[in-house]
Amino acid sequence: MCSLSTVTPVLMTALQILIMVIADVAAMPMWKTEFYHFRNWEGNYMYHGESHPCSIAVQSVQEDDSGVAYVSFVAENTHLDMNAFSSDNIRIMFRQNAVYNTNHHFYDVFEFVVELVPQGRVQVLIGNITRPASNFSTIRLQSEKSRGYENHSGASGLSVGLAIGISVFLFIVCIVVGILILRWGIRKGYLRHVARSYKNFRNPEGAASFDNTQSDTRDSNVDVHI
């Protein structure tokens, strides 16, 4: 039987992991937190004074301050992978790092700088395209879901970490509670070890014989004279 001293370190380790996951997410810059909640952003960019639809999909977010977010940029006949990072946690730089398909608009490395602006219940990225330097001007992207609604576009690291951490923690708590109840029941005498079968019981003196019962009874009937 597991003792409480054995289970307690495991319980504390699970609790520490859960606290670390929550603390890491809480310590992230605001723009990374928004990228955790909102994975799909849609909007448009301006090219030669005309508006063209585009979107980004957040693939993953590194939790530390110096880390980056990895996104996919999609426009007409264009699919790029980009890194998003920020030195001041205000302006967010998106820089191209891989090209899968592109049109004549994106003849150079694609970069743009935006700021996160809350507008009502949605988040908006507004900024300027810095490369290519000619013909491009502004870009605007809006979160697909509004704040207060669950985003089902993808399972974020936060939701997965919390789900696993809480499940493991509750499982260990149930084990500890069960062990404590079992030990308490044994100590109070409510629980006893019961053999599974009568075959486990053995009489060390052997079985009793009753063959001489009648003769023993007759011999014991003696007359007593007073």
KABELLIN-V811714 format. One record per pair of residues at least 6 apart in sequence whose C-alpha atoms are under 8 Angstrom apart, sorted by sequence separation. I is the first residue (numbers start at 1). GAP is how many residues later the second one is. D is the distance in whole Angstrom. If there is no record, write none. Layout:
BEGIN
i = {I,I}
gap = {GAP,GAP}
d = {D,D}
END
This chain:
BEGIN
i = {45,46,61,62,73,74,86,117,118,130,145,185,186,44,45,61,62,72,73,85,86,116,117,129,130,25,44,45,61,72,73,84,85,116,117,129,44,45,60,61,72,73,84,85,116,117,128,129,43,44,59,60,71,72,83,84,115,116,128,129,42,43,44,58,59,60,70,71,83,84,114,115,127,128,42,43,58,59,70,71,82,83,114,115,126,127,42,58,59,70,71,82,83,96,114,126,127,41,42,57,58,69,70,82,83,95,96,113,114,125,126,40,41,56,57,68,69,81,82,95,96,112,113,125,126,40,41,56,57,68,69,80,81,82,95,112,113,124,125,40,56,68,80,81,94,95,112,113,124,125,39,40,55,56,67,68,80,81,93,94,111,112,124,39,54,55,66,80,81,93,94,110,111,112,123,124,39,54,55,79,80,93,110,111,122,123,54,66,79,80,92,93,110,111,122,53,54,78,79,80,91,92,109,110,35,52,53,78,79,91,92,108,109,122,123,52,77,78,91,92,108,122,36,77,78,90,91,107,114,121,122,35,77,90,106,121,76,112,121,32,32,28,28,29,28,32,25,24,24,31,47,30,31,29,31,49,55,48,47,48,49,47,46,47,45,46,45,46,45,46,45,44,45,43,44,43,44,43,42,43,41,42,41,42,41,42,40,41,39,40,38,39,38,38,39,38,40,37,39,39,37,36,36,36,25,22,21,21,22,21,18,18,18,17,18,15,14,18,14,15,14,11,11,10,11,8,7,4,4,3,4,2}
gap = {6,6,6,6,6,6,6,6,6,6,6,6,6,7,7,7,7,7,7,7,7,7,7,7,7,8,8,8,8,8,8,8,8,8,8,8,9,9,9,9,9,9,9,9,9,9,9,9,10,10,10,10,10,10,10,10,10,10,10,10,11,11,11,11,11,11,11,11,11,11,11,11,11,11,12,12,12,12,12,12,12,12,12,12,12,12,13,13,13,13,13,13,13,13,13,13,13,14,14,14,14,14,14,14,14,14,14,14,14,14,14,15,15,15,15,15,15,15,15,15,15,15,15,15,15,16,16,16,16,16,16,16,16,16,16,16,16,16,16,17,17,17,17,17,17,17,17,17,17,17,18,18,18,18,18,18,18,18,18,18,18,18,18,19,19,19,19,19,19,19,19,19,19,19,19,19,20,20,20,20,20,20,20,20,20,20,21,21,21,21,21,21,21,21,21,22,22,22,22,22,22,22,22,22,23,23,23,23,23,23,23,23,23,23,23,24,24,24,24,24,24,24,25,25,25,25,25,25,25,25,25,26,26,26,26,26,27,27,27,29,31,35,36,36,37,37,38,39,40,58,58,59,59,60,85,86,86,87,88,88,88,89,90,90,91,91,92,92,93,93,94,95,95,96,96,97,97,98,99,99,100,100,101,101,102,102,103,103,104,104,105,105,106,107,112,113,113,114,114,115,119,120,121,122,133,136,137,140,140,141,143,144,147,148,148,150,151,151,154,154,155,158,161,162,162,168,169,172,175,176,176,177}
d = {6,6,8,6,6,7,5,6,6,8,6,5,7,6,5,6,6,7,5,6,6,7,5,6,8,7,5,7,4,6,6,7,5,6,6,6,4,7,6,6,5,7,5,7,5,7,6,6,6,5,8,5,6,6,8,4,5,7,4,7,8,6,7,7,5,7,7,5,6,7,6,6,6,6,6,6,6,5,6,6,6,5,5,6,8,6,4,4,7,5,7,5,6,6,4,6,7,6,7,5,7,6,6,4,7,8,5,5,6,8,5,7,5,6,5,6,5,6,5,6,6,7,6,6,7,6,6,5,7,5,7,7,6,7,5,6,6,7,5,5,5,5,8,5,6,7,4,7,6,6,6,6,6,6,7,8,6,6,7,5,6,5,4,5,7,5,8,5,8,6,6,8,6,7,6,6,8,6,7,6,6,5,8,5,7,5,4,8,5,7,6,7,5,7,6,6,7,7,5,8,7,5,6,6,7,8,7,5,6,6,6,7,7,7,8,8,6,4,5,8,6,5,7,6,6,6,8,7,8,5,6,7,6,7,7,5,8,8,8,7,8,6,7,7,7,8,7,7,8,7,8,7,8,6,7,8,7,5,6,7,8,5,6,6,8,5,7,5,6,6,4,6,6,8,6,5,7,4,5,6,6,5,5,7,4,7,6,5,8,6,6,8,7,7,8,7,7,7,6,7,7,6,8,7,7,8,7,7,8,7,8,7,5,7,7,8,7,8,7,6,6,7,6,8,7,8,7,7,8,8,8,8}
END
